């Protein structure tokens, strides 16, 4: 997984260096979306098997894990400083992230997630993707310019090679995470850990393992645009794409209060810390990672005691 993350970043950097896309966009769409494939499979399967709340809970749990567990761990395990680029944390980007993270909860306040709600969430994901696509250099704006540059890059063969490298890296990441997650679930069940805790604190962090390795390699290579793009893309994909597809397949009942109350509070608290820390300095410090990790552990204890 660690080596596959290296290949993924190399492929993204090669395509971005050609000027067609920004690293942030490529990371948010390629790394962010494809790293949420495990959550998407779980969401589709749970919906088809008429237990879609499992997919809903796993997606929300993965969002919390990415911000409160994976991101802080990447900072603590890395020896490099995590620099913050203000353009990656613009007010418009933060607004998109906040609305994307909260909309699933807002849509189920009536006690159900309908197929129309699912379609709306998928549309929101498309809007976010288009917004990120337009964060290219000003000299590369315009559809005609884009296709001319794309044709030129295809003739040079750079894109084909990079896409093949990215595809292979994603396959390795997903395969490795599948077997590692299966082993963890087996151990948890053998120790008779309750199913809810397995879903929230083993299944959700387990499906977020690709993001951890991508984050570690991004920091080591000082490709911070890739790191933030991956984290943001994963958050958007989990909250909008995965839950949207789950709801589109089958409408289902969701009890926000009290079933997902602590999940909502935990997500808001960790997301708020993430944004505040990004605005205070030009880097994320280790003590800030410890604070975010501490909030995640409090969320863990609260859910464990209540269930």
Legacy VTK file of the C-alpha trace (Angstrom):
# vtk DataFile Version 3.0
C-alpha trace
ASCII
DATASET POLYDATA
POINTS 307 float
0.000 0.000 0.000
2.847 2.373 0.830
4.562 1.729 -2.501
1.269 1.917 -4.408
0.629 5.332 -2.859
4.024 6.403 -4.208
3.032 5.299 -7.742
-0.298 7.123 -7.421
1.369 10.410 -6.463
3.935 10.042 -9.253
1.175 9.546 -11.831
-0.796 12.538 -10.550
2.315 14.755 -10.527
3.242 13.776 -14.107
-0.205 14.667 -15.470
-0.376 17.889 -13.422
3.082 19.012 -14.598
1.759 18.972 -18.157
-0.532 21.866 -17.221
-3.889 20.274 -18.049
-5.112 19.808 -14.485
-4.094 21.006 -11.045
-2.667 18.498 -8.580
-5.479 19.428 -6.213
-8.125 18.496 -8.783
-6.431 15.237 -9.785
-5.948 14.221 -6.164
-9.529 15.082 -5.170
-11.054 13.216 -8.127
-8.621 10.356 -8.757
-7.237 9.667 -5.278
-10.245 10.964 -3.352
-12.900 9.131 -5.374
-11.083 5.888 -6.030
-9.902 5.592 -2.432
-13.583 5.608 -1.437
-14.366 2.624 -3.665
-14.490 0.316 -0.580
-17.122 2.586 0.990
-19.027 2.686 -2.313
-19.067 -1.116 -2.561
-20.272 -1.373 1.036
-22.979 1.229 0.361
-24.239 -0.509 -2.794
-24.170 -3.947 -1.169
-25.941 -2.775 1.988
-28.629 -1.054 -0.100
-29.214 -4.122 -2.284
-29.416 -6.317 0.820
-31.962 -3.918 2.381
-29.697 -2.706 5.194
-28.688 0.673 3.705
-28.131 2.283 7.106
-24.879 0.279 7.293
-23.649 2.062 4.187
-24.834 5.414 5.576
-23.069 4.861 8.879
-19.890 3.619 7.233
-19.710 6.676 4.982
-20.178 9.091 7.877
-17.703 7.101 9.966
-15.153 7.219 7.147
-15.474 11.009 6.907
-14.840 11.308 10.639
-11.938 8.846 10.420
-10.295 10.723 7.539
-10.270 14.047 9.435
-9.908 12.841 13.020
-7.737 9.746 12.669
-6.048 9.365 9.262
-4.993 13.014 8.798
-3.579 13.466 12.351
-1.781 10.106 12.189
-0.167 11.111 8.891
1.157 14.275 10.558
2.432 12.428 13.644
4.066 9.590 11.664
5.770 11.936 9.220
9.093 13.682 9.818
8.273 16.537 7.405
6.361 19.699 8.249
2.896 19.956 6.756
2.702 23.313 4.968
-0.667 24.998 4.343
-1.307 26.746 1.018
-4.019 29.351 1.488
-5.402 28.809 -2.022
-6.331 25.258 -1.009
-8.347 26.600 1.933
-10.206 29.473 0.276
-13.580 30.463 1.699
-15.340 29.012 -1.343
-13.588 25.648 -0.945
-14.382 25.554 2.784
-18.019 26.393 2.004
-18.263 23.486 -0.453
-16.709 21.122 2.067
-19.010 22.207 4.878
-22.180 21.954 2.801
-21.116 18.595 1.399
-20.408 17.195 4.855
-23.679 18.452 6.355
-26.177 17.852 3.539
-26.620 14.106 4.231
-27.649 14.941 7.812
-29.926 17.771 6.674
-31.671 15.554 4.126
-32.482 12.873 6.708
-33.916 15.254 9.301
-37.350 14.119 8.085
-36.414 10.577 9.087
-35.707 9.196 5.624
-33.300 9.381 2.697
-35.314 9.246 -0.508
-34.173 8.509 -4.047
-34.615 12.211 -4.842
-32.287 13.005 -1.934
-29.777 10.536 -3.343
-29.973 12.155 -6.773
-29.457 15.595 -5.215
-26.323 14.413 -3.385
-24.869 12.969 -6.601
-25.585 16.290 -8.355
-23.794 18.109 -5.527
-20.776 15.865 -6.067
-20.763 16.766 -9.783
-20.918 20.496 -8.928
-17.955 20.119 -6.577
-16.000 18.228 -9.252
-16.648 20.994 -11.800
-15.535 23.609 -9.283
-12.291 21.741 -8.659
-11.750 21.258 -12.412
-11.853 25.018 -12.913
-9.036 25.526 -10.386
-6.513 25.305 -13.233
-3.936 27.899 -14.233
-5.618 30.921 -15.872
-3.594 30.350 -19.058
-5.249 26.961 -19.451
-8.869 28.122 -19.142
-11.233 27.488 -22.022
-12.567 24.258 -23.483
-10.765 24.640 -26.799
-7.399 25.275 -25.116
-7.961 22.276 -22.875
-8.658 19.852 -25.727
-5.717 21.150 -27.777
-3.376 20.556 -24.840
-4.998 17.189 -24.165
-4.426 16.052 -27.753
-0.810 17.203 -27.563
-0.246 15.274 -24.313
-1.835 12.121 -25.742
0.488 12.260 -28.759
3.478 12.509 -26.433
2.263 9.400 -24.586
2.649 10.934 -21.124
-0.993 10.701 -20.122
-1.395 7.059 -21.148
1.615 5.993 -19.099
0.576 8.051 -16.071
-3.037 6.801 -16.184
-1.794 3.214 -16.377
0.441 3.822 -13.354
-2.456 5.408 -11.432
-4.818 2.549 -12.361
-2.318 -0.083 -11.219
-1.642 1.818 -7.976
-5.367 2.006 -7.180
-5.836 -1.720 -7.813
-2.972 -2.520 -5.425
-4.297 -0.097 -2.799
-7.815 -1.521 -2.896
-6.679 -5.155 -2.956
-4.294 -4.694 -0.046
-6.850 -2.776 2.018
-9.458 -5.483 1.318
-7.302 -8.267 2.744
-6.034 -6.170 5.644
-9.573 -5.116 6.547
-10.755 -8.730 6.320
-8.053 -9.800 8.756
-8.954 -7.041 11.224
-12.658 -7.919 11.061
-11.898 -11.586 11.666
-9.841 -10.764 14.770
-12.530 -8.398 16.072
-15.273 -10.991 15.631
-13.110 -13.670 17.233
-12.761 -11.407 20.269
-16.561 -10.871 20.330
-16.425 -7.113 19.810
-19.914 -5.681 19.294
-21.038 -5.246 15.647
-21.660 -1.501 16.014
-18.123 -0.869 17.207
-16.787 -3.044 14.391
-18.695 -0.980 11.837
-17.788 2.461 13.200
-14.263 1.962 14.479
-12.922 -0.954 12.405
-14.874 -0.969 9.156
-14.818 2.821 8.644
-11.123 3.399 9.517
-10.232 0.216 7.627
-11.797 1.463 4.407
-9.840 4.716 4.937
-6.450 2.962 4.928
-5.658 3.997 1.313
-5.985 7.648 2.352
-3.475 7.087 5.186
-0.775 5.782 2.863
-1.454 8.449 0.240
-1.214 11.086 3.005
2.089 9.721 4.328
3.708 9.647 0.898
2.322 13.081 0.003
3.879 14.664 3.089
7.210 12.916 2.554
7.334 14.078 -1.083
6.089 17.544 0.000
3.180 17.237 -2.452
0.760 19.032 -0.150
-1.737 19.776 -2.923
-2.108 16.025 -3.403
-2.639 15.502 0.326
-5.342 18.156 0.703
-6.987 17.145 -2.561
-7.162 13.525 -1.393
-8.621 14.453 2.003
-11.149 16.895 0.521
-12.086 14.524 -2.315
-12.609 11.635 0.104
-14.832 13.781 2.312
-16.958 14.895 -0.634
-17.133 11.388 -2.112
-18.193 9.792 1.174
-20.802 12.424 2.016
-22.261 12.907 -1.466
-21.350 10.159 -3.938
-21.497 7.109 -1.655
-24.583 8.141 0.328
-26.196 9.475 -2.860
-25.765 6.167 -4.697
-27.009 4.275 -1.627
-30.171 6.394 -1.483
-30.682 6.293 -5.248
-30.787 2.492 -5.207
-33.336 2.315 -2.399
-35.049 4.828 -0.105
-34.638 4.076 3.589
-35.422 5.322 7.075
-32.719 7.042 9.113
-33.096 8.192 12.712
-30.692 11.091 13.142
-31.769 11.620 16.738
-30.391 9.858 18.678
-28.823 7.261 16.351
-26.401 9.577 14.537
-26.381 12.526 16.961
-22.867 11.903 18.251
-21.660 11.212 14.716
-22.959 14.617 13.636
-21.402 16.363 16.635
-18.129 14.501 16.141
-17.960 15.426 12.453
-18.729 19.103 13.178
-16.129 19.294 15.953
-13.324 17.669 13.964
-14.157 19.575 10.766
-14.160 22.884 12.694
-10.754 22.134 14.207
-9.393 21.165 10.789
-10.470 24.489 9.254
-9.403 26.638 12.252
-5.940 25.050 12.379
-5.530 25.533 8.625
-6.173 29.277 8.978
-4.063 30.084 12.049
-0.587 29.277 10.706
1.118 28.333 7.461
1.424 24.725 8.610
-0.245 21.994 10.669
1.680 21.381 13.904
1.948 18.116 15.801
0.088 19.470 18.808
-2.831 20.298 16.519
-2.794 16.722 15.234
-2.864 15.503 18.855
-5.915 17.709 19.568
-7.794 16.366 16.521
-6.873 12.813 17.475
-8.058 13.484 21.023
-11.459 14.649 19.763
-11.724 11.467 17.692
-10.942 9.350 20.780
-13.631 11.228 22.739
-16.058 10.429 19.945
-14.982 6.783 20.162
-15.566 6.637 23.918
-18.945 8.369 23.654
-20.202 5.947 21.007
-18.776 2.934 22.877
-20.454 3.878 26.160
-23.807 4.592 24.483
-23.851 1.379 22.449
LINES 1 308
307 0 1 2 3 4 5 6 7 8 9 10 11 12 13 14 15 16 17 18 19 20 21 22 23 24 25 26 27 28 29 30 31 32 33 34 35 36 37 38 39 40 41 42 43 44 45 46 47 48 49 50 51 52 53 54 55 56 57 58 59 60 61 62 63 64 65 66 67 68 69 70 71 72 73 74 75 76 77 78 79 80 81 82 83 84 85 86 87 88 89 90 91 92 93 94 95 96 97 98 99 100 101 102 103 104 105 106 107 108 109 110 111 112 113 114 115 116 117 118 119 120 121 122 123 124 125 126 127 128 129 130 131 132 133 134 135 136 137 138 139 140 141 142 143 144 145 146 147 148 149 150 151 152 153 154 155 156 157 158 159 160 161 162 163 164 165 166 167 168 169 170 171 172 173 174 175 176 177 178 179 180 181 182 183 184 185 186 187 188 189 190 191 192 193 194 195 196 197 198 199 200 201 202 203 204 205 206 207 208 209 210 211 212 213 214 215 216 217 218 219 220 221 222 223 224 225 226 227 228 229 230 231 232 233 234 235 236 237 238 239 240 241 242 243 244 245 246 247 248 249 250 251 252 253 254 255 256 257 258 259 260 261 262 263 264 265 266 267 268 269 270 271 272 273 274 275 276 277 278 279 280 281 282 283 284 285 286 287 288 289 290 291 292 293 294 295 296 297 298 299 300 301 302 303 304 305 306
